[in-house]
Amino acid sequence: MASTIGYQVAFAPFIGIGIGVYLDSRFGTLPYLTIIFLILGIFAGARNYYRFAKQQQEEGKDRKKE
């Protein structure tokens, strides 16, 4: 689980850039959609990391109770 979080955080912005570039080329709005989807990708990666860290913290609390 811990090894996949690195990939999720790293690839989320690249996926956002890919979607943005595709949509920009389709609609001729370069670079606006690329920037928007890059920011969304960064937020998605950060959200994945936050959820992982929160889950690990909760599991750590559960272990201390036992």
Sine and cosine of phi, psi and omega as CSV:
sin_phi,cos_phi,sin_psi,cos_psi,sin_omega,cos_omega
0.00,0.00,-0.68,0.73,-0.04,-1.00
-0.91,0.41,-0.55,0.83,-0.02,-1.00
-0.95,0.30,-0.49,0.87,-0.01,-1.00
-0.97,0.25,-0.41,0.91,-0.01,-1.00
-0.91,0.42,-0.56,0.83,0.05,-1.00
-0.89,0.46,-0.67,0.74,0.05,-1.00
-0.91,0.41,-0.65,0.76,0.00,-1.00
-0.89,0.45,-0.69,0.72,0.00,-1.00
-0.93,0.38,-0.62,0.78,-0.05,-1.00
-0.97,0.25,-0.63,0.78,-0.10,-0.99
-1.00,0.08,-0.36,0.93,-0.03,-1.00
-0.84,0.54,-0.72,0.69,0.05,-1.00
-0.90,0.43,-0.58,0.82,0.01,-1.00
-0.92,0.38,-0.60,0.80,0.07,-1.00
-0.91,0.42,-0.67,0.75,0.05,-1.00
-0.87,0.49,-0.68,0.73,0.03,-1.00
-0.89,0.45,-0.68,0.73,0.00,-1.00
-0.87,0.50,-0.71,0.70,0.03,-1.00
-0.90,0.43,-0.69,0.73,0.00,-1.00
-0.89,0.45,-0.69,0.73,0.02,-1.00
-0.90,0.44,-0.68,0.73,0.02,-1.00
-0.87,0.50,-0.76,0.65,-0.02,-1.00
-0.92,0.40,-0.60,0.80,0.06,-1.00
-0.89,0.46,-0.67,0.74,0.01,-1.00
-0.93,0.37,-0.52,0.85,0.00,-1.00
-0.96,0.29,-0.64,0.77,-0.07,-1.00
-0.97,-0.25,-0.11,0.99,0.02,-1.00
0.94,0.34,0.60,0.80,-0.04,-1.00
-0.93,-0.36,0.38,0.92,-0.07,-1.00
-0.79,0.61,0.74,-0.67,0.06,1.00
-0.96,-0.26,0.23,0.97,-0.18,-0.98
-0.89,0.46,-0.77,0.64,-0.02,-1.00
-0.93,0.36,-0.52,0.85,0.06,-1.00
-0.89,0.46,-0.70,0.71,0.01,-1.00
-0.91,0.42,-0.70,0.72,0.00,-1.00
-0.87,0.49,-0.73,0.69,-0.03,-1.00
-0.96,0.28,-0.45,0.89,0.12,-0.99
-0.90,0.44,-0.72,0.70,0.02,-1.00
-0.89,0.45,-0.67,0.74,0.06,-1.00
-0.88,0.47,-0.61,0.79,0.04,-1.00
-0.91,0.41,-0.64,0.77,0.05,-1.00
-0.90,0.44,-0.70,0.71,0.04,-1.00
-0.90,0.44,-0.62,0.79,0.02,-1.00
-0.90,0.43,-0.67,0.74,0.05,-1.00
-0.90,0.44,-0.67,0.75,0.03,-1.00
-0.91,0.41,-0.62,0.78,0.03,-1.00
-0.90,0.43,-0.67,0.74,0.05,-1.00
-0.88,0.48,-0.67,0.74,0.01,-1.00
-0.91,0.41,-0.68,0.74,0.01,-1.00
-0.88,0.48,-0.71,0.71,0.01,-1.00
-0.89,0.45,-0.64,0.77,0.02,-1.00
-0.91,0.42,-0.72,0.70,-0.02,-1.00
-0.90,0.44,-0.65,0.76,0.03,-1.00
-0.90,0.44,-0.66,0.75,0.02,-1.00
-0.90,0.44,-0.68,0.74,0.01,-1.00
-0.91,0.42,-0.62,0.79,0.01,-1.00
-0.91,0.41,-0.67,0.74,0.03,-1.00
-0.91,0.41,-0.62,0.78,0.05,-1.00
-0.91,0.41,-0.58,0.81,0.05,-1.00
-0.91,0.41,-0.62,0.79,0.04,-1.00
-0.92,0.39,-0.64,0.77,0.01,-1.00
-0.90,0.44,-0.60,0.80,0.00,-1.00
-0.93,0.36,-0.58,0.81,0.00,-1.00
-0.93,0.37,-0.50,0.87,-0.01,-1.00
-0.95,0.31,-0.44,0.90,-0.06,-1.00
-0.97,0.22,0.00,0.00,0.00,0.00
